[in-house]
């Protein structure tokens, strides 16, 4: 074999080898498809019908339009939101499975439950707050009280004979009711349910007399006259019911207890993807028509950056831990 022929053979072999590698290199260097390139699942850790579920469906509709992809709302209720939250905590951190959490799942449960199925400090990547949800103090129309003061007088005259429903032990409605009992000096029996929908259903049926629920989930029943709103629990009246006073206005000065909902991803989701989803949610919530829909139902739209949302969760977790300890609240 001549030297020239040997060089030619080696050159052809090298070219063949490079040709085999080229497709692999090209595939590895190809840009990732834009997010989202397929449907996104938004997990609601409660049954349909509650405030978290209502907010999720409003967001899913608008976010789906912005992304050009279906955003599926998947209700995974149970265990005060732990089942749905755990599902998201263990999902692939690629942005395609998100959690619509609330003050209960993110700020209350870590102090209320001694052992969660996930590490509350690392399981989630906070994306953005979505809205604040003032609570409404509501009674069945058969209750002979039209103001908070009249209800307090009725409860004191019949200690232990009145009952209130909540979306679950340890949730924001439960803690708001317990604060109401403490500050009003009343004794009202607690009947917990697996979500806001079932809790309202039994209030509508007259099986319980009182509920503290988000205005977002209760507004339709109040406007239809099926339930009577005595007060709201925030420091301001809500646009949906401007004639309904706050508890702090007269009956219980200083009373303030609200809920909130926000979007979270599994822990380990790339920061750039968290920022992208946060920006898209903020853009959706900045639309005046979307704001009006939330406000009409009693929600107060409020978005944040991921670090701001993380700080809110941390601060509320500390606040509710103190309340749970001082009131000796348990899930038993």
C-alpha positions in Angstrom: 0.0 0.0 0.0 1.5 3.3 -1.0 1.8 6.2 1.5 -0.6 8.2 -0.6 -3.3 5.5 -0.6 -2.8 5.0 3.2 -3.5 8.7 3.8 -6.6 8.6 1.6 -8.0 5.6 3.5 -7.5 7.3 6.9 -9.1 10.5 5.6 -12.2 8.6 4.4 -12.4 6.8 7.7 -12.2 10.1 9.6 -14.9 11.6 7.4 -17.2 8.7 8.0 -16.7 8.9 11.8 -17.4 12.6 11.8 -20.5 12.0 9.7 -21.8 9.5 12.3 -21.2 12.0 15.1 -22.6 15.0 13.4 -26.3 14.1 13.8 -25.8 13.4 17.5 -24.0 16.7 18.0 -26.7 18.5 16.1 -29.4 16.9 18.2 -27.6 17.8 21.5 -27.2 21.4 20.4 -30.7 21.9 19.1 -32.7 24.5 21.1 -35.3 23.2 23.6 -38.9 23.7 22.4 -40.6 26.8 23.7 -42.6 26.3 26.9 -45.3 25.1 26.9 -45.3 22.8 23.9 -48.0 20.6 25.4 -50.9 20.8 27.9 -50.2 22.0 31.4 -51.9 20.5 34.5 -52.9 22.9 37.3 -53.5 20.8 40.4 -56.1 22.0 42.9 -55.6 20.2 46.2 -59.3 20.4 47.1 -62.6 19.3 45.6 -64.4 21.4 43.0 -66.5 24.4 44.2 -64.2 26.0 46.7 -62.4 29.4 46.4 -59.1 27.8 45.3 -60.8 25.8 42.6 -62.7 28.9 41.4 -59.5 30.9 41.2 -57.7 28.1 39.4 -60.4 27.9 36.7 -60.3 31.6 36.0 -56.5 31.4 35.7 -56.5 28.3 33.6 -58.8 29.8 31.0 -56.8 32.9 30.6 -53.3 31.3 30.8 -54.4 28.7 28.2 -55.3 31.5 25.8 -51.9 33.2 26.3 -49.9 30.0 25.9 -52.0 28.5 23.1 -52.1 25.3 25.1 -54.8 23.6 27.2 -54.4 24.2 31.0 -56.2 21.3 32.7 -57.5 21.9 36.2 -57.1 18.6 38.1 -58.8 18.4 41.5 -57.0 16.1 43.9 -58.7 16.8 47.3 -58.2 15.2 50.6 -56.1 15.4 53.8 -56.4 19.2 54.0 -54.7 19.6 50.6 -51.9 17.2 51.4 -52.8 14.7 48.6 -52.7 17.2 45.8 -49.7 19.0 47.2 -47.8 15.8 47.5 -48.7 14.9 43.9 -47.1 18.1 42.7 -44.1 17.8 45.0 -43.2 14.5 43.4 -43.9 15.5 39.8 -41.2 16.2 37.2 -39.9 19.7 37.7 -40.5 20.8 34.1 -43.3 23.3 34.5 -46.0 21.0 33.1 -47.4 20.2 36.6 -48.2 23.2 38.8 -50.0 23.6 42.1 -52.7 26.2 42.9 -51.9 26.3 46.6 -53.4 28.4 49.3 -52.6 29.8 52.7 -53.7 26.4 54.2 -51.5 24.1 52.1 -48.4 26.4 52.2 -48.5 28.3 55.5 -50.8 26.4 57.9 -50.3 22.7 57.3 -46.6 22.7 58.1 -47.4 23.7 61.7 -50.6 21.8 62.0 -49.4 18.4 60.9 -46.4 16.9 62.6 -45.5 14.8 59.6 -46.2 15.8 56.0 -45.5 13.4 53.1 -43.0 16.0 51.7 -40.5 18.5 53.0 -42.4 21.8 53.1 -39.2 23.8 52.9 -37.9 22.3 49.7 -40.9 20.5 48.0 -42.1 23.6 46.1 -40.8 26.5 44.0 -43.0 29.5 44.7 -44.0 31.2 41.4 -46.4 34.0 42.2 -49.2 35.0 44.5 -52.5 35.1 42.5 -55.1 36.8 44.7 -56.0 37.6 48.3 -59.3 36.1 49.3 -61.2 37.9 52.2 -63.5 35.6 54.0 -67.2 36.1 54.5 -69.0 35.3 57.7 -72.2 33.7 56.4 -75.3 32.2 58.0 -78.2 30.2 56.7 -81.3 32.4 56.2 -83.1 30.7 59.0 -80.7 32.1 61.5 -82.3 35.0 63.4 -79.3 37.3 63.1 -78.6 40.0 60.6 -75.5 41.6 62.1 -72.4 40.1 63.7 -73.5 41.6 67.1 -76.9 39.9 66.8 -75.2 36.6 66.0 -72.8 36.9 69.0 -75.8 37.5 71.2 -77.6 34.5 69.8 -74.5 32.3 70.3 -74.1 33.4 73.9 -77.7 32.7 74.6 -77.4 29.2 73.2 -73.8 28.0 74.0 -72.9 24.8 72.1 -76.2 24.6 70.2 -74.9 26.4 67.0 -72.5 24.8 64.5 -70.2 26.0 61.8 -68.8 24.2 58.8 -65.3 24.6 57.4 -63.3 23.4 54.5 -61.2 21.3 56.8 -59.5 21.3 60.2 -56.7 23.8 60.3 -57.6 25.7 57.1 -58.0 29.4 57.0 -61.8 29.3 57.4 -61.4 27.1 60.5 -58.8 29.4 62.1 -60.8 32.5 61.3 -63.8 30.9 63.0 -61.7 30.0 66.0 -60.4 33.5 66.2 -64.0 34.8 66.0 -65.0 32.5 68.9 -62.1 33.6 71.0 -62.6 37.3 70.5 -66.4 37.1 70.8 -66.4 34.8 73.8 -68.7 32.3 72.1 -68.9 28.5 72.0 -69.9 27.2 68.5 -69.3 23.6 67.5 -66.9 22.9 64.5 -68.0 20.6 61.7 -65.1 20.1 59.3 -65.5 18.9 55.6 -63.2 17.9 52.8 -63.2 21.2 51.0 -65.2 24.4 50.6 -67.8 22.9 48.3 -69.1 20.3 50.7 -69.0 22.8 53.6 -71.1 25.3 51.7 -73.5 22.5 50.6 -74.4 21.7 54.1 -74.7 25.3 55.1 -77.1 25.8 52.1 -79.1 22.8 53.4 -79.3 24.3 56.9 -77.5 21.4 58.5 -75.1 23.9 60.0 -75.8 27.6 60.9 -72.5 29.4 60.2 -69.5 29.3 57.9 -66.4 31.4 57.2 -65.7 31.0 53.5 -63.9 33.0 50.9 -66.1 35.6 49.3 -64.9 34.1 46.0 -66.6 30.8 46.6 -69.6 32.3 48.4 -70.6 35.3 46.3 -73.0 33.5 44.0 -75.0 32.0 46.9 -75.0 35.4 48.8 -76.2 37.3 45.7 -78.9 34.7 45.1 -80.2 35.2 48.7 -79.5 31.5 49.6 -77.0 32.6 52.3 -76.7 35.8 54.4 -73.4 37.6 54.7 -73.0 39.2 58.1 -69.5 40.5 57.7 -66.2 40.1 55.9 -62.9 39.3 57.7 -60.4 41.6 56.1 -59.4 45.2 57.1 -61.5 46.6 54.2 -64.9 46.0 52.7 -64.9 44.1 49.4 -66.1 45.4 46.0 -68.4 42.5 45.5 -70.4 43.4 48.7 -69.8 47.1 49.5 -72.7 47.1 52.0 -71.4 44.3 54.1 -69.2 45.6 57.0 -66.0 44.2 58.2 -66.0 42.4 61.6 -63.5 45.1 62.7 -65.9 47.9 62.1 -68.1 47.3 65.1 -68.4 43.8 66.5 -64.7 42.9 66.9 -62.3 45.8 66.5 -58.9 44.8 65.1 -60.2 41.5 63.6 -58.4 40.5 60.4 -58.2 37.1 58.8 -57.9 36.5 55.1 -56.8 33.7 52.8 -54.8 33.8 49.5 -54.0 31.6 46.6 -50.9 31.3 44.5 -49.0 29.2 41.9 -46.2 26.9 42.8 -44.0 24.4 40.9 -42.2 21.3 42.1 -39.0 22.0 43.9 -36.0 21.9 41.5 -37.9 23.6 38.6 -35.3 25.6 36.7 -35.2 29.3 37.9 -35.6 30.6 34.3 -38.8 28.5 33.9 -40.2 29.7 37.2 -39.5 33.3 36.1 -41.2 32.7 32.7 -44.3 31.3 34.2 -44.4 34.0 36.9 -44.2 36.7 34.1 -47.0 35.1 32.1 -49.3 34.8 35.2 -48.6 38.4 36.0 -49.4 39.4 32.5 -52.7 37.5 32.6 -53.7 39.1 36.0 -52.8 42.6 34.8 -55.7 42.5 32.3 -58.5 44.7 33.5 -61.2 42.3 32.4 -59.6 39.5 34.4 -59.2 41.8 37.4 -62.8 42.7 37.2 -63.9 39.1 37.1 -61.9 38.3 40.3 -63.2 41.5 42.0 -66.8 40.7 41.1 -66.5 37.4 42.9 -64.8 38.9 46.0 -61.1 38.2 45.2 -58.4 40.9 45.3 -55.9 40.2 42.5 -52.3 40.6 43.7 -49.3 39.1 42.0 -45.7 39.0 43.2 -42.2 37.9 42.1 -41.1 34.4 43.1 -38.9 35.8 46.0 -41.8 37.9 47.2 -44.2 35.0 47.2 -41.6 32.9 49.1 -41.3 35.6 51.8 -45.1 35.8 52.2 -45.3 32.0 52.7 -42.5 32.2 55.3 -44.0 35.1 57.2 -47.5 33.6 57.2 -46.2 30.2 58.3 -44.6 31.9 61.4 -47.8 33.8 62.1 -50.1 30.8 62.0 -47.7 28.6 63.9 -48.0 31.0 66.8 -51.8 31.0 66.5 -52.0 27.2 66.3 -49.8 26.9 69.4 -51.6 29.6 71.4 -55.1 28.2 70.6 -53.9 24.6 71.0 -55.5 23.8 67.6 -55.1 20.2 66.5 -56.5 18.1 63.7 -58.0 15.5 66.1 
